[in-house]
Amino acid sequence: MLVLPSAYFPSLAYVRALLNQKNIILDYHEFFIKQSIRSRCEILSANGILQLNIPILHNGKQTVSKVEIDYSKNWQAEHLRALESAYANAPHFEYYYYDLQQLFLFKPQYLATFNEAILKWIDAALGLALQINWSEAYTGLITTDKKAWLGRALQPTRPYTQVFNEHTDFVPNLSVIDGLMNEGPLLRRHFLPS
């Protein structure tokens, strides 16, 4: 059984962990960590790595299950524009973009609810057949390092063709969106053993 944090369009390292362990527990009782995978993802744009962050309402120290999304600005439209700008020329863009639009139309109150919907979409897109459960209490099994699961040091996949490969070398461990837009469901064959 694997205990993971809630994640916004998680990194490929996170998805590799899902591939290796189908029985997942999401720790919704850990304290929210700012600038982490819980509300941030990284994609590849024409200008390099772009971080997309979900704005949250700051109510002091709170558990992930209580973190509310801030809808005072139309961040969903900004994220969709960024995804379209980054991946409109990707081979699988048209196949996944409608699903992404539908996800961004969903406006749950809580970040954990939105991230759960994303995880279910990833499960379906990659055919993972995950068994997802939620912690009933704080597990203490998740690192508090805000960079966990993010960054280029992790190499969860073999290189695959990215939209901007002619301008840059392969950029590892981006959001699963990068892998899906470029490789589609065949992304599964690019994961390296852990």
PyMOL commands that set and color helices and strands:
alter all, ss='L'
color gray80, all
select helices_A, chain A and resi 12-20+64-66+75-87+93-105+111-126+176-190
alter helices_A, ss='H'
color red, helices_A
select strands_A, chain A and resi 2-4+23-26+40-45+48-53+131-134
alter strands_A, ss='S'
color yellow, strands_A
deselect
rebuild
show_as cartoon
